[in-house]
Amino acid sequence: MKLKLRSLCVVLPLLLASCGGGSSPPAVTPPVTTPPVTPPVTPPTEPPVTPPVTPPVTEPTKPDWFTLYGRCEHPRTGLQPNGLPYLDFQGTLNDELRWMRSYIDDSYLWYDEIPKNLNMADYKTPLDYFAVLKTPAITASGRAKDRFHFSYPSDVWYAMSSQGIELTYGVTWSRSASGVLPRVWLVSMVEPGSPADVAGLRRGDRLESVDGVSMQANSTAGVEVLNAGLTPKTAGKVHKFVLSRNGLSLPVSLTSANLALMPVQNAKLLATDSGTVGYLQFHDHNAVAESQLADAFTQFQSARVSDLILDMRYNGGGYVRLAAELAYMVAGPDATQDKTFENLHYNDKQKAIAPQLFSSTAYGFVPSKLKSGAALPYLGLKRVTILTTAGTCSASESVINGLRGVDVEVTLIGGETCGKPYAFTPAPNCGTTYFAIETRGTNNKGFGDYADGFQPTCKVADDLTREMGDTAEGLLAAALSYRERGVCPATVQRNRAEPGAAASGVLELVRPEGKQIAIRIPGA
């Protein structure tokens, strides 16, 4: 820094000049006072900052059944039934088997009970391998722990579940136990307008022969003829049947067809001394049933029914979401708002998901019939009567369990149900859709222990001598009587008394495996 000093040697000569001449005294230099100097301030130096190091993001490893999906030994080409292209591309049998094993190991409820000695190389088709990838355990009642492990061709499954289409004659049979003679096959139900209906088949008719072969045939060739006629593989096949009714022979020819079956039938009002009762036959929790159920409950709501009889004796199940909608339409919002209809429990490899609540709005399975989010009608009932047999299964049992979980009184008239508190998510790959049990369901109270079925309030056998919906038919008559008096029939009714039927025991329903399931829709 430079300092400026004020010097007297500049001022004094001027003063002397003004006084005249003379000698000048020596110059006097006054002491100079230097002001203090403040050194510059150096700001403190910050230590260098090292930016944080972000580790690279590692994607979680996906199981083989994600990465091998669509790698097919025989890939499909063209369009799927829904109009979208197939996603298959060339793979190998090993790819399909590895996909299968990964799917089971990741998703199957009892994956840790599968035998450890299975060698993938021993199996020549995915279907053969899938058949053994399940628990071999037996329950305390002597039943196989897993009685519901099966598959379908994917196009067949799509037609059944989404469109209600089934390859059939339009007849549902009840039969004696397999492998037991005499064989007893009786007509349980006839689809309106079907080939069976047009041919004049009626509930209770007994089957005597198929294509000239007696139902009692026991040779390999004879059994093959029977099976070919009873379970046709393609539409348009004609087979000859002889049935009997009240001792009279009824020869008919039936042609197999892909039929759009009606899951909801015969919704009507029954007048009683104590009020109007709604009656409804409900046969299948499939996509087309949603709008039909809504229409039926709108009718019941308008009629202000005081009670409801749900005839689900032949309903093997289907979509859990649809069961949650049906239960809501029975009980209404006061009993069900924010309540769990069914909580699904997965294996320990899967994350828990939100429970399925009672559904007050439509999912919109078929948007052209009922749009997603549409408000559903409801009755707000405190009790409901359900007609049941061993054919009442899976999602139908979820309706029973879900309603009991919110304290709706559920009266069961008929037989014990099939016992299936389990659900699947269909797993398609390379043209086949597989169904392996993934979840166990519990209701709002945490109950789900009904693997041996729900026991009926009144045990009454299916009455094949009268049409369903006839108030004199055994199950419906017992339901109406119990509603009025609170007393079950004095004696247990049997199936129709046909020669050999008693010796064969209780008849069982004949139907595809895919019609006795509970299907979980992810995110629904």
Residue, then its C-alpha position, 0 to 999 in steps of 0.5 A: m500500500k502507498l501512503k501520501l505524506r504532507s512535507l513542510c519543505v514545500v510550505l516554508p520557502l513560501l513564508l520566507a519569501s514573504c518576509g524578505g531575505g536572510s539566511s535560512p535555518p536548516a530545515v526541520t523535518p517533523p517526525v512522521t507518524t505511520p498509521p497502522v497497516t492491517p494485513p490482508v485477510t485470507p479467507p479460510t480454505e475449504p477442504p475438497v469435497t468428494p461427490p458421493v458415488t452412486p452404485p450401479v442399479t442391478e435389476p433383480t433376477k427374474p425366474d426362468w418362467f419369465t425369461l423362457y415364456g413363449r419359447c416353444e418346441h412347436p411355436r404357434t403362428g397367426l392370431q389368437p382367439n382375441g385377435l392379437p398375434y401369438l407371442d411364441f418363438q422357436g425354442t426347445l422341449n427343454d425350454e418348456l420343461r424348465w419354464m414348467r419347473s420354474y413356474i411350479d417352484d415359484s408359484y405353487l402353494w406347496y412347492d416344498e412338498i414336491p418329490k425331490n427325486l423327479n428328473m426332468a429328462d425323464y419326461k417327453t412332454p410338458l403335460d407329463y412333467f406337469a402331472v407329477l409336479k404336485t404334493p403327494a400328501i394325503t389329508a386326515s380324511g383320506r383325500a389327496k391334498d391336491r385334487f385340483h391340478f390340471s391343464y387345458p388347451s389355451d384356446v379351449w380355456y379362453a372360450m370357456s372362461s371368457q365367452g361361456i362356450e363349451l364343446t358339448y351336447g348341452v347335457t350335464w350328467s350325474r354318474s356312479a363312481s368310476g370303475v364301479l358296476p353297474r354304471v349309472w348315468l343320469v341326466s342332471m341338467v339340459e341346456p335350453g335350446s341345445p341339441a340335447d334339449v331339441a332331442g327331448l332329453r329331460r332331467g332324470d333320464r337314464l343312459e343305457s347305451v352309446d353307439g350300440v354299446s351298453m353302458q355296462a360294457n367292460s372290454t377295452a374296445g367297448v369302453e373306448v366307444l363309450n368314451a368317444g361318444l360321451t366326450p367328443k373332441t370336435a364339433g359336428k360329431v353325431h353319436k347315437f344314444v339310447l336312454s330310458r324314462n319310466g321304463l320306456s326306451l328313448p333312442v336319440s342322435l346327438t350332434s356335438a357343438n360349441l355352445a354358449l351356455m347360460p350361466v344364470q337361469n330361471a330367475k323368478l319370484l316365489a310367493t309365500d305366506s311370509g313374503t316374496v322369495g327370489y329364486l335363481q339358478f347360478h351355474d358358472h362364475n364366468a365372464v358372461a355371468e356378471s351382467q346376467l346376475a346384475d339383471a336378476f338382482t335388479q329384478f329382485q330389488s324391484a320386487r323387494v324380496s324378503d329372502l333369496i334362494l341361490d341354486m348353486r348345486y352345480n356351480g363349480g366356481g370361476y372368477v373370485r371377483l365375480a363371487a365378491e360381486l355376488a356376495y355384495m349383491v346379497a348383503g349390501p353395503d351396510a354389512t360389507q363396506d371395506k370388509t374382506f371378502e377373501n384374503l388370499h395367502y400365497n407361499d413364502k416366496q411371494k409377497a402378500i397382496a391386498p385382500q379381495l374386498f366385497s365388490s359394489t361395482a362391476y369389473g366389466f368382464v364383458p364391457s358391452k354388457l356391463k361397463s367397468g365401475a357400474a354400480l351393482p344392485y343389492l338386496g341387503l339381506k341378513r340371511v340367504t339359502i343356498l342349494t348345494t351338492a358335491g358339485t358346489c365348488s371353489a368360488s361358490e364356496s367362497v360366496i358361502n364363506g365370504l358371507r359368513g365372514v360378515d355375519v350373514e346367516v347362510t343356510l345350506i340345503g342339499g349335500e356337502t360341498c366339494g371342499k376347495p378353499y384354493a385359487f389359481t392364476p391361469a398360467p398359459n405357455c405354448g398353447t396350454t394353460y396350466f392350473a396349479i394351486e397358488t393360494r389359500g383363501t380366508n374370510n373377514k374373520g380369518f376362517g378358511d378351513y373347509a378342505d373337506g367341504f361345508q356340511p349342509t344345514c339340512k342333508v337332502a339328496d338331489d331330486l332328479t325326478r323334477e325340474m330345477g325350479d319346481t317348488a316340489e323338487g326336493l332341494l327347493a321344497a326343503a329350502l322353502s319348508y325350512r324357511e317357514r318352520g326351521v325344521c329339516p325333512a324327517t328323512v334324507q332323500r336319495n337320488r332318483a331310485e333307479p335300478g343299481a343306483a343305490a348300490s352305486g352310492v351317491l352320484e357325482l357330477v360329470r363336468p370339465e375340471g375347469k368348471q370347479i375352480a377359483i380364478r384370481i385376477p391380478g389387481a382386481 
